[in-house]
Amino acid sequence: MQGETSLGFAADHPAFAGHFPGQPIVPGVLLLDAAVYAVQQALAAGGVSTPTCQVQSAKFLSPVAPGETLQLSWSESGTGQVRFGIAGPGRQVATGVLGFAGPA
């Protein structure tokens, strides 16, 4: 299974107040959370239960400004792993691998 979706974080998101005042950027944890949530929703829509997720690897390659539109894409390896990439206008923002445990 593979998929793609758009992501965005509004300029008034509470995370920007402390990350970083005067020069806000999207925290990596928000990018990871959005990736995990989108992949879990897609897998669930395909009838796959994913009660737990482990971030096996993640690289943050470029900062993301508030309000920027991003594209999240992913592909399932068939071994419980999902590779993902997040891209912004003209650049790769983050990449990683998520591991999903079987049904609870």
Secondary structure, DSSP 8 states (H G I E B T S, - for coil): -EEEEEEE--TT-GGGGTS-TTS----HHHHHHHHHHHHHHHHHHTT-----EEEEEEEE-S---TT-EEEEEEEE-SSSEEEEEEEETTEEEEEEEEEE----
